């Protein structure tokens, strides 16, 4: 089992920045990748960014050049630095870990005002 705890969401004006954190605990040795998804009201959950245990990153086109995913192995934590935020980035952001199964955090709200 893997437990994920997110933090760092909030309200920010368009053009601003936020950094999300996701701390993993439990069977962390089995994690192959960690990443972030988001879900806006009335929309499906979508991939934002992913970081594999080998250091490979993958970004959705709509965040390329604005968001950066990184990890701190010593802290078992993955980060999502979000710059140049837009109102359409408003969503609940979920941390995800891929292990023998898929694990999810509780979600953190990000609201970008225009």
Phi and psi in radians as a Rosetta constraint file:
Dihedral C 1 N 2 CA 2 C 2 CIRCULARHARMONIC -2.176 0.35
Dihedral N 2 CA 2 C 2 N 3 CIRCULARHARMONIC 2.303 0.35
Dihedral C 2 N 3 CA 3 C 3 CIRCULARHARMONIC -1.919 0.35
Dihedral N 3 CA 3 C 3 N 4 CIRCULARHARMONIC 2.416 0.35
Dihedral C 3 N 4 CA 4 C 4 CIRCULARHARMONIC -2.207 0.35
Dihedral N 4 CA 4 C 4 N 5 CIRCULARHARMONIC 2.303 0.35
Dihedral C 4 N 5 CA 5 C 5 CIRCULARHARMONIC -2.212 0.35
Dihedral N 5 CA 5 C 5 N 6 CIRCULARHARMONIC 2.083 0.35
Dihedral C 5 N 6 CA 6 C 6 CIRCULARHARMONIC -1.703 0.35
Dihedral N 6 CA 6 C 6 N 7 CIRCULARHARMONIC 2.718 0.35
Dihedral C 6 N 7 CA 7 C 7 CIRCULARHARMONIC -2.726 0.35
Dihedral N 7 CA 7 C 7 N 8 CIRCULARHARMONIC 2.862 0.35
Dihedral C 7 N 8 CA 8 C 8 CIRCULARHARMONIC 1.893 0.35
Dihedral N 8 CA 8 C 8 N 9 CIRCULARHARMONIC -0.064 0.35
Dihedral C 8 N 9 CA 9 C 9 CIRCULARHARMONIC -1.262 0.35
Dihedral N 9 CA 9 C 9 N 10 CIRCULARHARMONIC 3.061 0.35
Dihedral C 9 N 10 CA 10 C 10 CIRCULARHARMONIC 2.805 0.35
Dihedral N 10 CA 10 C 10 N 11 CIRCULARHARMONIC -2.888 0.35
Dihedral C 10 N 11 CA 11 C 11 CIRCULARHARMONIC -1.853 0.35
Dihedral N 11 CA 11 C 11 N 12 CIRCULARHARMONIC 2.295 0.35
Dihedral C 11 N 12 CA 12 C 12 CIRCULARHARMONIC -2.522 0.35
Dihedral N 12 CA 12 C 12 N 13 CIRCULARHARMONIC 2.656 0.35
Dihedral C 12 N 13 CA 13 C 13 CIRCULARHARMONIC -1.385 0.35
Dihedral N 13 CA 13 C 13 N 14 CIRCULARHARMONIC 2.726 0.35
Dihedral C 13 N 14 CA 14 C 14 CIRCULARHARMONIC -0.970 0.35
Dihedral N 14 CA 14 C 14 N 15 CIRCULARHARMONIC 2.385 0.35
Dihedral C 14 N 15 CA 15 C 15 CIRCULARHARMONIC 1.618 0.35
Dihedral N 15 CA 15 C 15 N 16 CIRCULARHARMONIC -0.192 0.35
Dihedral C 15 N 16 CA 16 C 16 CIRCULARHARMONIC -1.459 0.35
Dihedral N 16 CA 16 C 16 N 17 CIRCULARHARMONIC -3.043 0.35
Dihedral C 16 N 17 CA 17 C 17 CIRCULARHARMONIC -2.315 0.35
Dihedral N 17 CA 17 C 17 N 18 CIRCULARHARMONIC 2.666 0.35
Dihedral C 17 N 18 CA 18 C 18 CIRCULARHARMONIC -2.524 0.35
Dihedral N 18 CA 18 C 18 N 19 CIRCULARHARMONIC 2.681 0.35
Dihedral C 18 N 19 CA 19 C 19 CIRCULARHARMONIC -2.184 0.35
Dihedral N 19 CA 19 C 19 N 20 CIRCULARHARMONIC 2.150 0.35
Dihedral C 19 N 20 CA 20 C 20 CIRCULARHARMONIC -1.677 0.35
Dihedral N 20 CA 20 C 20 N 21 CIRCULARHARMONIC 2.541 0.35
Dihedral C 20 N 21 CA 21 C 21 CIRCULARHARMONIC -2.187 0.35
Dihedral N 21 CA 21 C 21 N 22 CIRCULARHARMONIC 2.579 0.35
Dihedral C 21 N 22 CA 22 C 22 CIRCULARHARMONIC -2.424 0.35
Dihedral N 22 CA 22 C 22 N 23 CIRCULARHARMONIC 1.977 0.35
Dihedral C 22 N 23 CA 23 C 23 CIRCULARHARMONIC -1.724 0.35
Dihedral N 23 CA 23 C 23 N 24 CIRCULARHARMONIC 2.253 0.35
Dihedral C 23 N 24 CA 24 C 24 CIRCULARHARMONIC -1.809 0.35
Dihedral N 24 CA 24 C 24 N 25 CIRCULARHARMONIC 2.535 0.35
Dihedral C 24 N 25 CA 25 C 25 CIRCULARHARMONIC -2.530 0.35
Dihedral N 25 CA 25 C 25 N 26 CIRCULARHARMONIC 2.953 0.35
Dihedral C 25 N 26 CA 26 C 26 CIRCULARHARMONIC 1.669 0.35
Dihedral N 26 CA 26 C 26 N 27 CIRCULARHARMONIC -2.330 0.35
Dihedral C 26 N 27 CA 27 C 27 CIRCULARHARMONIC -1.448 0.35
Dihedral N 27 CA 27 C 27 N 28 CIRCULARHARMONIC 1.064 0.35
Dihedral C 27 N 28 CA 28 C 28 CIRCULARHARMONIC -1.214 0.35
Dihedral N 28 CA 28 C 28 N 29 CIRCULARHARMONIC -0.399 0.35
Dihedral C 28 N 29 CA 29 C 29 CIRCULARHARMONIC -1.106 0.35
Dihedral N 29 CA 29 C 29 N 30 CIRCULARHARMONIC -0.376 0.35
Dihedral C 29 N 30 CA 30 C 30 CIRCULARHARMONIC -1.600 0.35
Dihedral N 30 CA 30 C 30 N 31 CIRCULARHARMONIC -0.024 0.35
Dihedral C 30 N 31 CA 31 C 31 CIRCULARHARMONIC -1.319 0.35
Dihedral N 31 CA 31 C 31 N 32 CIRCULARHARMONIC 2.250 0.35
Dihedral C 31 N 32 CA 32 C 32 CIRCULARHARMONIC -1.714 0.35
Dihedral N 32 CA 32 C 32 N 33 CIRCULARHARMONIC -0.473 0.35
Dihedral C 32 N 33 CA 33 C 33 CIRCULARHARMONIC -2.806 0.35
Dihedral N 33 CA 33 C 33 N 34 CIRCULARHARMONIC 2.658 0.35
Dihedral C 33 N 34 CA 34 C 34 CIRCULARHARMONIC -2.352 0.35
Dihedral N 34 CA 34 C 34 N 35 CIRCULARHARMONIC 2.620 0.35
Dihedral C 34 N 35 CA 35 C 35 CIRCULARHARMONIC -2.872 0.35
Dihedral N 35 CA 35 C 35 N 36 CIRCULARHARMONIC -2.972 0.35
Dihedral C 35 N 36 CA 36 C 36 CIRCULARHARMONIC -2.241 0.35
Dihedral N 36 CA 36 C 36 N 37 CIRCULARHARMONIC 2.400 0.35
Dihedral C 36 N 37 CA 37 C 37 CIRCULARHARMONIC -2.125 0.35
Dihedral N 37 CA 37 C 37 N 38 CIRCULARHARMONIC 2.891 0.35
Dihedral C 37 N 38 CA 38 C 38 CIRCULARHARMONIC -2.479 0.35
Dihedral N 38 CA 38 C 38 N 39 CIRCULARHARMONIC 2.718 0.35
Dihedral C 38 N 39 CA 39 C 39 CIRCULARHARMONIC -2.462 0.35
Dihedral N 39 CA 39 C 39 N 40 CIRCULARHARMONIC 2.051 0.35
Dihedral C 39 N 40 CA 40 C 40 CIRCULARHARMONIC -1.606 0.35
Dihedral N 40 CA 40 C 40 N 41 CIRCULARHARMONIC 2.743 0.35
Dihedral C 40 N 41 CA 41 C 41 CIRCULARHARMONIC -0.951 0.35
Dihedral N 41 CA 41 C 41 N 42 CIRCULARHARMONIC 2.264 0.35
Dihedral C 41 N 42 CA 42 C 42 CIRCULARHARMONIC 1.358 0.35
Dihedral N 42 CA 42 C 42 N 43 CIRCULARHARMONIC 0.063 0.35
Dihedral C 42 N 43 CA 43 C 43 CIRCULARHARMONIC -2.102 0.35
Dihedral N 43 CA 43 C 43 N 44 CIRCULARHARMONIC 2.847 0.35
Dihedral C 43 N 44 CA 44 C 44 CIRCULARHARMONIC -1.373 0.35
Dihedral N 44 CA 44 C 44 N 45 CIRCULARHARMONIC 2.722 0.35
Dihedral C 44 N 45 CA 45 C 45 CIRCULARHARMONIC -1.182 0.35
Dihedral N 45 CA 45 C 45 N 46 CIRCULARHARMONIC 2.386 0.35
Dihedral C 45 N 46 CA 46 C 46 CIRCULARHARMONIC -2.325 0.35
Dihedral N 46 CA 46 C 46 N 47 CIRCULARHARMONIC 2.626 0.35
Dihedral C 46 N 47 CA 47 C 47 CIRCULARHARMONIC -1.213 0.35
Dihedral N 47 CA 47 C 47 N 48 CIRCULARHARMONIC 2.371 0.35
Dihedral C 47 N 48 CA 48 C 48 CIRCULARHARMONIC -1.821 0.35
Dihedral N 48 CA 48 C 48 N 49 CIRCULARHARMONIC -0.959 0.35
Dihedral C 48 N 49 CA 49 C 49 CIRCULARHARMONIC -2.791 0.35
Dihedral N 49 CA 49 C 49 N 50 CIRCULARHARMONIC 2.658 0.35
Dihedral C 49 N 50 CA 50 C 50 CIRCULARHARMONIC -2.442 0.35
Dihedral N 50 CA 50 C 50 N 51 CIRCULARHARMONIC 2.532 0.35
Dihedral C 50 N 51 CA 51 C 51 CIRCULARHARMONIC -2.275 0.35
Dihedral N 51 CA 51 C 51 N 52 CIRCULARHARMONIC 2.136 0.35
Dihedral C 51 N 52 CA 52 C 52 CIRCULARHARMONIC -1.500 0.35
Dihedral N 52 CA 52 C 52 N 53 CIRCULARHARMONIC 2.901 0.35
Dihedral C 52 N 53 CA 53 C 53 CIRCULARHARMONIC -1.135 0.35
Dihedral N 53 CA 53 C 53 N 54 CIRCULARHARMONIC -0.339 0.35
Dihedral C 53 N 54 CA 54 C 54 CIRCULARHARMONIC -1.560 0.35
Dihedral N 54 CA 54 C 54 N 55 CIRCULARHARMONIC 0.033 0.35
Dihedral C 54 N 55 CA 55 C 55 CIRCULARHARMONIC 1.602 0.35
Dihedral N 55 CA 55 C 55 N 56 CIRCULARHARMONIC 0.124 0.35
Dihedral C 55 N 56 CA 56 C 56 CIRCULARHARMONIC -1.443 0.35
Dihedral N 56 CA 56 C 56 N 57 CIRCULARHARMONIC 2.355 0.35
Dihedral C 56 N 57 CA 57 C 57 CIRCULARHARMONIC -1.950 0.35
Dihedral N 57 CA 57 C 57 N 58 CIRCULARHARMONIC 2.683 0.35
Dihedral C 57 N 58 CA 58 C 58 CIRCULARHARMONIC -2.489 0.35
Dihedral N 58 CA 58 C 58 N 59 CIRCULARHARMONIC 2.280 0.35
Dihedral C 58 N 59 CA 59 C 59 CIRCULARHARMONIC -2.170 0.35
Dihedral N 59 CA 59 C 59 N 60 CIRCULARHARMONIC 2.548 0.35
Dihedral C 59 N 60 CA 60 C 60 CIRCULARHARMONIC -1.199 0.35
Dihedral N 60 CA 60 C 60 N 61 CIRCULARHARMONIC 2.575 0.35
Dihedral C 60 N 61 CA 61 C 61 CIRCULARHARMONIC -1.005 0.35
Dihedral N 61 CA 61 C 61 N 62 CIRCULARHARMONIC -0.597 0.35
Dihedral C 61 N 62 CA 62 C 62 CIRCULARHARMONIC -1.288 0.35
Dihedral N 62 CA 62 C 62 N 63 CIRCULARHARMONIC -0.104 0.35
Dihedral C 62 N 63 CA 63 C 63 CIRCULARHARMONIC -2.081 0.35
Dihedral N 63 CA 63 C 63 N 64 CIRCULARHARMONIC -0.071 0.35
Dihedral C 63 N 64 CA 64 C 64 CIRCULARHARMONIC -1.031 0.35
Dihedral N 64 CA 64 C 64 N 65 CIRCULARHARMONIC 2.286 0.35
Dihedral C 64 N 65 CA 65 C 65 CIRCULARHARMONIC 1.533 0.35
Dihedral N 65 CA 65 C 65 N 66 CIRCULARHARMONIC -0.174 0.35
Dihedral C 65 N 66 CA 66 C 66 CIRCULARHARMONIC -2.034 0.35
Dihedral N 66 CA 66 C 66 N 67 CIRCULARHARMONIC -0.652 0.35
Dihedral C 66 N 67 CA 67 C 67 CIRCULARHARMONIC -1.913 0.35
Dihedral N 67 CA 67 C 67 N 68 CIRCULARHARMONIC 2.586 0.35
Dihedral C 67 N 68 CA 68 C 68 CIRCULARHARMONIC -2.355 0.35
Dihedral N 68 CA 68 C 68 N 69 CIRCULARHARMONIC 2.241 0.35
Dihedral C 68 N 69 CA 69 C 69 CIRCULARHARMONIC -1.761 0.35
Dihedral N 69 CA 69 C 69 N 70 CIRCULARHARMONIC 2.449 0.35
Dihedral C 69 N 70 CA 70 C 70 CIRCULARHARMONIC -2.617 0.35
Dihedral N 70 CA 70 C 70 N 71 CIRCULARHARMONIC 2.897 0.35
Dihedral C 70 N 71 CA 71 C 71 CIRCULARHARMONIC -2.387 0.35
Dihedral N 71 CA 71 C 71 N 72 CIRCULARHARMONIC 2.674 0.35
Dihedral C 71 N 72 CA 72 C 72 CIRCULARHARMONIC -2.171 0.35
Dihedral N 72 CA 72 C 72 N 73 CIRCULARHARMONIC 1.782 0.35
Dihedral C 72 N 73 CA 73 C 73 CIRCULARHARMONIC -1.112 0.35
Dihedral N 73 CA 73 C 73 N 74 CIRCULARHARMONIC -0.601 0.35
Dihedral C 73 N 74 CA 74 C 74 CIRCULARHARMONIC -1.121 0.35
Dihedral N 74 CA 74 C 74 N 75 CIRCULARHARMONIC -0.530 0.35
Dihedral C 74 N 75 CA 75 C 75 CIRCULARHARMONIC -1.801 0.35
Dihedral N 75 CA 75 C 75 N 76 CIRCULARHARMONIC 0.007 0.35
Dihedral C 75 N 76 CA 76 C 76 CIRCULARHARMONIC 0.911 0.35
Dihedral N 76 CA 76 C 76 N 77 CIRCULARHARMONIC 0.753 0.35
Dihedral C 76 N 77 CA 77 C 77 CIRCULARHARMONIC -2.272 0.35
Dihedral N 77 CA 77 C 77 N 78 CIRCULARHARMONIC 2.468 0.35
Dihedral C 77 N 78 CA 78 C 78 CIRCULARHARMONIC -2.055 0.35
Dihedral N 78 CA 78 C 78 N 79 CIRCULARHARMONIC 2.507 0.35
Dihedral C 78 N 79 CA 79 C 79 CIRCULARHARMONIC -2.087 0.35
Dihedral N 79 CA 79 C 79 N 80 CIRCULARHARMONIC 2.675 0.35
Dihedral C 79 N 80 CA 80 C 80 CIRCULARHARMONIC -2.263 0.35
Dihedral N 80 CA 80 C 80 N 81 CIRCULARHARMONIC 1.856 0.35
Dihedral C 80 N 81 CA 81 C 81 CIRCULARHARMONIC -1.516 0.35
Dihedral N 81 CA 81 C 81 N 82 CIRCULARHARMONIC 2.103 0.35
Dihedral C 81 N 82 CA 82 C 82 CIRCULARHARMONIC -2.015 0.35
Dihedral N 82 CA 82 C 82 N 83 CIRCULARHARMONIC 2.003 0.35
Dihedral C 82 N 83 CA 83 C 83 CIRCULARHARMONIC -2.002 0.35
Dihedral N 83 CA 83 C 83 N 84 CIRCULARHARMONIC 2.858 0.35
Dihedral C 83 N 84 CA 84 C 84 CIRCULARHARMONIC 0.872 0.35
Dihedral N 84 CA 84 C 84 N 85 CIRCULARHARMONIC 0.845 0.35
Dihedral C 84 N 85 CA 85 C 85 CIRCULARHARMONIC -1.148 0.35
Dihedral N 85 CA 85 C 85 N 86 CIRCULARHARMONIC 2.542 0.35
Dihedral C 85 N 86 CA 86 C 86 CIRCULARHARMONIC -2.087 0.35
Dihedral N 86 CA 86 C 86 N 87 CIRCULARHARMONIC 2.727 0.35
Dihedral C 86 N 87 CA 87 C 87 CIRCULARHARMONIC -0.966 0.35
Dihedral N 87 CA 87 C 87 N 88 CIRCULARHARMONIC -0.563 0.35
Dihedral C 87 N 88 CA 88 C 88 CIRCULARHARMONIC -1.275 0.35
Dihedral N 88 CA 88 C 88 N 89 CIRCULARHARMONIC -0.106 0.35
Dihedral C 88 N 89 CA 89 C 89 CIRCULARHARMONIC -1.427 0.35
Dihedral N 89 CA 89 C 89 N 90 CIRCULARHARMONIC -0.116 0.35
Dihedral C 89 N 90 CA 90 C 90 CIRCULARHARMONIC -1.057 0.35
Dihedral N 90 CA 90 C 90 N 91 CIRCULARHARMONIC 2.174 0.35
Dihedral C 90 N 91 CA 91 C 91 CIRCULARHARMONIC -3.101 0.35
Dihedral N 91 CA 91 C 91 N 92 CIRCULARHARMONIC 2.976 0.35
Dihedral C 91 N 92 CA 92 C 92 CIRCULARHARMONIC -1.544 0.35
Dihedral N 92 CA 92 C 92 N 93 CIRCULARHARMONIC 2.219 0.35
Dihedral C 92 N 93 CA 93 C 93 CIRCULARHARMONIC -1.783 0.35
Dihedral N 93 CA 93 C 93 N 94 CIRCULARHARMONIC 2.263 0.35
Dihedral C 93 N 94 CA 94 C 94 CIRCULARHARMONIC -2.026 0.35
Dihedral N 94 CA 94 C 94 N 95 CIRCULARHARMONIC 2.346 0.35
Dihedral C 94 N 95 CA 95 C 95 CIRCULARHARMONIC -1.440 0.35
Dihedral N 95 CA 95 C 95 N 96 CIRCULARHARMONIC 2.496 0.35
Dihedral C 95 N 96 CA 96 C 96 CIRCULARHARMONIC -2.316 0.35
Dihedral N 96 CA 96 C 96 N 97 CIRCULARHARMONIC 2.450 0.35
Dihedral C 96 N 97 CA 97 C 97 CIRCULARHARMONIC -2.258 0.35
Dihedral N 97 CA 97 C 97 N 98 CIRCULARHARMONIC 2.323 0.35
Dihedral C 97 N 98 CA 98 C 98 CIRCULARHARMONIC -1.801 0.35
Dihedral N 98 CA 98 C 98 N 99 CIRCULARHARMONIC 2.091 0.35
Dihedral C 98 N 99 CA 99 C 99 CIRCULARHARMONIC -2.347 0.35
Dihedral N 99 CA 99 C 99 N 100 CIRCULARHARMONIC -2.316 0.35
Dihedral C 99 N 100 CA 100 C 100 CIRCULARHARMONIC -1.219 0.35
Dihedral N 100 CA 100 C 100 N 101 CIRCULARHARMONIC -0.331 0.35
Dihedral C 100 N 101 CA 101 C 101 CIRCULARHARMONIC -2.450 0.35
Dihedral N 101 CA 101 C 101 N 102 CIRCULARHARMONIC -2.989 0.35
Dihedral C 101 N 102 CA 102 C 102 CIRCULARHARMONIC -1.869 0.35
Dihedral N 102 CA 102 C 102 N 103 CIRCULARHARMONIC 2.320 0.35
Dihedral C 102 N 103 CA 103 C 103 CIRCULARHARMONIC -2.098 0.35
Dihedral N 103 CA 103 C 103 N 104 CIRCULARHARMONIC 2.598 0.35
Dihedral C 103 N 104 CA 104 C 104 CIRCULARHARMONIC -2.265 0.35
Dihedral N 104 CA 104 C 104 N 105 CIRCULARHARMONIC 2.549 0.35
Dihedral C 104 N 105 CA 105 C 105 CIRCULARHARMONIC -1.433 0.35
Dihedral N 105 CA 105 C 105 N 106 CIRCULARHARMONIC -3.125 0.35
Dihedral C 105 N 106 CA 106 C 106 CIRCULARHARMONIC -1.427 0.35
Dihedral N 106 CA 106 C 106 N 107 CIRCULARHARMONIC -0.246 0.35
Dihedral C 106 N 107 CA 107 C 107 CIRCULARHARMONIC 1.663 0.35
Dihedral N 107 CA 107 C 107 N 108 CIRCULARHARMONIC 2.574 0.35
Dihedral C 107 N 108 CA 108 C 108 CIRCULARHARMONIC -2.378 0.35
Dihedral N 108 CA 108 C 108 N 109 CIRCULARHARMONIC 2.338 0.35
Dihedral C 108 N 109 CA 109 C 109 CIRCULARHARMONIC -1.392 0.35
Dihedral N 109 CA 109 C 109 N 110 CIRCULARHARMONIC 2.305 0.35
Dihedral C 109 N 110 CA 110 C 110 CIRCULARHARMONIC -2.092 0.35
Dihedral N 110 CA 110 C 110 N 111 CIRCULARHARMONIC 2.142 0.35
Dihedral C 110 N 111 CA 111 C 111 CIRCULARHARMONIC -2.158 0.35
Dihedral N 111 CA 111 C 111 N 112 CIRCULARHARMONIC 2.174 0.35
Dihedral C 111 N 112 CA 112 C 112 CIRCULARHARMONIC -1.987 0.35
Dihedral N 112 CA 112 C 112 N 113 CIRCULARHARMONIC 2.052 0.35
Dihedral C 112 N 113 CA 113 C 113 CIRCULARHARMONIC -1.603 0.35
Dihedral N 113 CA 113 C 113 N 114 CIRCULARHARMONIC 2.600 0.35
